[in-house]
Amino acid sequence: MINNAAGDSADVVVIGGGVMGCSVAMHLAALAGSGTRIVVVERDPSYRDCATARSAGGVRQQFSTPECIAMSQATVAYVRGLAGQNPPPPRGEGSGVGGLPTQVVREDPHPRPLPARGKGDVAQPIGPFAFREQGYLLLASAAGAATLTENAELQRRHGADTVLIAPADLTARFPWIDAVGVAAGSFGASGEGWLDPALLLQHLRSEARALGVTFRAGAVTGIEREGRRIAAVRLADGTRIATAHLVDCAGAAAGAVARLAGVELPVEPRKRFIFVFDCRDGPPGLAAAPLVVDPSGVWFRPEGYQFICGVSPASDADEPDPEDLGDVDYDLFQDKIWPVLAARVPAFEAVKLTGAWAGHYDFNTLDQNAVIGPHDEVANLHFCAGFSGHGLQHAIAAGRAVAEQIVSGRLDTLDLARLGYDRIRRRQPLIERNVI
Ligand SMILES: Cc1cc2nc3c(=O)[nH]c(=O)nc-3n(C[C@H](O)[C@H](O)[C@H](O)COP(=O)(O)OP(=O)(O)OC[C@H]3O[C@@H](n4cnc5c(N)ncnc54)[C@H](O)[C@@H]3O)c2cc1C
């Protein structure tokens, strides 16, 4: 157990207490056992502006890289485990252990049970999670149909329950949709949907604390190196914490934190907006809709009779924007999103905008994919960042991978080596086609 690890030394310091920092800390504490001093330093314990709190909570298996598919599957298994449900039997052809991809899975894909807590530990059981398994429906125009089909085949080979839907069948299955301009659809029939990001964060934090992790309020403003090793972090209040390992889980600030250590990580904040609208007089079945992604990139999903929606900006309008999350671009809804919504779902023609918020993606400018694992030269500096809008659903597997690398020096469960720092050094992108 940690006594006063927040004092001046630790085995592992984790910068950032969002969903990644909490997952890394929880898995580390579970793998390394009691006596390992783990300190999570979080500059804003209210979590008001962090990406986790501003996420849409989406979980999908419709990715184009086996790693992203497997990481989502790990979250589905974890969340179902918390809810006391067994994962459904594997359906993919050629799937490996438990229906997960043979190339990526190393052994048991499901999280190891956490060790029993000691007397007096204080974890609050949180859950079962409301994992709304309503699926994702990705729509493609003629130009994107071949890629959608290829991706669906890959997903099925890796155990995902993706089904292709022809335009004629789309309206039979989802009568509220207008399929004009759609050449193909792919739908995740199980193991996709959305969950409450705040509950996931609370759960991971609570588990980590119960396993002895110390959470400390403070901003890391300096990182001391001794040659090729990190020696300590410095907080804004002057505190110095010496550490054997440092993990950068600073979300959109992960690139800035890496610079404190004198290394490069191409991660920067990119602002994204989520709009909320009301459609309580919609047709039957609309409240049970999946998350729909239009060929234009506009997406929406229900939240009861309210809906949330958004769109990624064009790349030439997508500049780093670290400040002012209070400033929402309402023109984006009026000019770009609403016309698409109204054309795709006629019931959305007369919707009422009821709210909006902004958040920062932790955007990896090389390939919009995560960087998971140690720096190639500063070996006790680890990254778990750059998820570029799909990190919530990958936090369980990513946190476990970082913990495994710190504790055993290798990736024991999932082979996420292609997401390591090496590709950053070589400037060799690992392209994930399905970034939303
Ligand atoms: C609008 C929006 C919608 C999204 N929708 C989805 C979705 O549907 N599905 C999905 O999977 N993902 C989604 N994401 C992405 C997902 O939310 C993130 O990838 C994930 O939450 C990242 O977690 P994190 O812990 O790395 O970052 P964060 O949650 O941002 O946490 C990082 C923490 O580090 C702290 N920190 C930063 N610098 C320092 C420092 N110097 N010292 C101390 N602390 C520091 C910050 O205060 C922050 O709390 C979305 C993101 C946004 C913004």
The ligand as an SDF file (V2000), in Angstrom:
LIG
                    3D

 53 58  0  0  0  0  0  0  0  0999 V2000
  -16.2290   16.2160  -28.3940 C   0  0  0  0  0  0  0  0  0  0  0  0
  -15.5520   14.8890  -28.2080 C   0  0  0  0  0  0  0  0  0  0  0  0
  -16.2440   13.7180  -28.5190 C   0  0  0  0  0  0  0  0  0  0  0  0
  -15.6200   12.4830  -28.3580 C   0  0  0  0  0  0  0  0  0  0  0  0
  -16.3290   11.3390  -28.6250 N   0  0  0  0  0  0  0  0  0  0  0  0
  -15.7340   10.1230  -28.4480 C   0  0  0  0  0  0  0  0  0  0  0  0
  -16.4680    8.9360  -28.6710 C   0  0  0  0  0  0  0  0  0  0  0  0
  -17.6290    8.9530  -29.0510 O   0  0  0  0  0  0  0  0  0  0  0  0
  -15.8290    7.7570  -28.4420 N   0  0  0  0  0  0  0  0  0  0  0  0
  -14.5310    7.6930  -28.0370 C   0  0  0  0  0  0  0  0  0  0  0  0
  -14.0010    6.5990  -27.8670 O   0  0  0  0  0  0  0  0  0  0  0  0
  -13.8160    8.8160  -27.7980 N   0  0  0  0  0  0  0  0  0  0  0  0
  -14.3890   10.0230  -28.0000 C   0  0  0  0  0  0  0  0  0  0  0  0
  -13.6790   11.1590  -27.7660 N   0  0  0  0  0  0  0  0  0  0  0  0
  -12.2630   11.0540  -27.4230 C   0  0  0  0  0  0  0  0  0  0  0  0
  -12.0730   10.6970  -25.9730 C   0  0  0  0  0  0  0  0  0  0  0  0
  -12.9070   11.4850  -25.1730 O   0  0  0  0  0  0  0  0  0  0  0  0
  -10.6120   10.9100  -25.6150 C   0  0  0  0  0  0  0  0  0  0  0  0
   -9.7770   10.2350  -26.5610 O   0  0  0  0  0  0  0  0  0  0  0  0
  -10.2870   10.3770  -24.2390 C   0  0  0  0  0  0  0  0  0  0  0  0
  -11.2210   10.8630  -23.2950 O   0  0  0  0  0  0  0  0  0  0  0  0
   -8.8970   10.8200  -23.8680 C   0  0  0  0  0  0  0  0  0  0  0  0
   -8.6960   10.5490  -22.5090 O   0  0  0  0  0  0  0  0  0  0  0  0
   -7.4290   11.1630  -21.7790 P   0  0  0  0  0  0  0  0  0  0  0  0
   -7.4740   10.7000  -20.3840 O   0  0  0  0  0  0  0  0  0  0  0  0
   -6.2280   10.8670  -22.5950 O   0  0  0  0  0  0  0  0  0  0  0  0
   -7.6170   12.7290  -21.9100 O   0  0  0  0  0  0  0  0  0  0  0  0
   -8.4350   13.7430  -20.9800 P   0  0  0  0  0  0  0  0  0  0  0  0
   -9.7440   13.1860  -20.5940 O   0  0  0  0  0  0  0  0  0  0  0  0
   -8.4120   15.0530  -21.6660 O   0  0  0  0  0  0  0  0  0  0  0  0
   -7.5390   13.7960  -19.6780 O   0  0  0  0  0  0  0  0  0  0  0  0
   -6.2550   14.3860  -19.7010 C   0  0  0  0  0  0  0  0  0  0  0  0
   -6.0580   15.0420  -18.3670 C   0  0  0  0  0  0  0  0  0  0  0  0
   -4.7120   15.4910  -18.2830 O   0  0  0  0  0  0  0  0  0  0  0  0
   -4.7220   16.6430  -17.4810 C   0  0  0  0  0  0  0  0  0  0  0  0
   -3.4710   17.3750  -17.7390 N   0  0  0  0  0  0  0  0  0  0  0  0
   -3.0490   17.9150  -18.9120 C   0  0  0  0  0  0  0  0  0  0  0  0
   -1.8440   18.4930  -18.7550 N   0  0  0  0  0  0  0  0  0  0  0  0
   -1.4890   18.3290  -17.4620 C   0  0  0  0  0  0  0  0  0  0  0  0
   -0.3690   18.7280  -16.6920 C   0  0  0  0  0  0  0  0  0  0  0  0
    0.6540   19.4220  -17.2400 N   0  0  0  0  0  0  0  0  0  0  0  0
   -0.3360   18.4050  -15.3860 N   0  0  0  0  0  0  0  0  0  0  0  0
   -1.3570   17.6950  -14.8230 C   0  0  0  0  0  0  0  0  0  0  0  0
   -2.4460   17.3200  -15.4890 N   0  0  0  0  0  0  0  0  0  0  0  0
   -2.5170   17.6260  -16.7980 C   0  0  0  0  0  0  0  0  0  0  0  0
   -5.9600   17.4020  -17.9350 C   0  0  0  0  0  0  0  0  0  0  0  0
   -6.3960   18.3170  -16.9480 O   0  0  0  0  0  0  0  0  0  0  0  0
   -6.9480   16.2730  -18.1780 C   0  0  0  0  0  0  0  0  0  0  0  0
   -7.8190   16.0670  -17.0990 O   0  0  0  0  0  0  0  0  0  0  0  0
  -14.2830   12.4110  -27.8930 C   0  0  0  0  0  0  0  0  0  0  0  0
  -13.6000   13.5850  -27.5660 C   0  0  0  0  0  0  0  0  0  0  0  0
  -14.2290   14.8160  -27.7050 C   0  0  0  0  0  0  0  0  0  0  0  0
  -13.4870   16.0560  -27.3420 C   0  0  0  0  0  0  0  0  0  0  0  0
  1  2  1  0
  2  3  1  0
  2 52  2  0
  3  4  2  0
  4  5  1  0
  4 50  1  0
  5  6  2  0
  6  7  1  0
  6 13  1  0
  7  8  2  0
  7  9  1  0
  9 10  1  0
 10 11  2  0
 10 12  1  0
 12 13  2  0
 13 14  1  0
 14 15  1  0
 14 50  1  0
 15 16  1  0
 16 17  1  0
 16 18  1  0
 18 19  1  0
 18 20  1  0
 20 21  1  0
 20 22  1  0
 22 23  1  0
 23 24  1  0
 24 25  2  0
 24 26  1  0
 24 27  1  0
 27 28  1  0
 28 29  2  0
 28 30  1  0
 28 31  1  0
 31 32  1  0
 32 33  1  0
 33 34  1  0
 33 48  1  0
 34 35  1  0
 35 36  1  0
 35 46  1  0
 36 37  1  0
 36 45  1  0
 37 38  2  0
 38 39  1  0
 39 40  1  0
 39 45  2  0
 40 41  1  0
 40 42  2  0
 42 43  1  0
 43 44  2  0
 44 45  1  0
 46 47  1  0
 46 48  1  0
 48 49  1  0
 50 51  2  0
 51 52  1  0
 52 53  1  0
M  END
$$$$
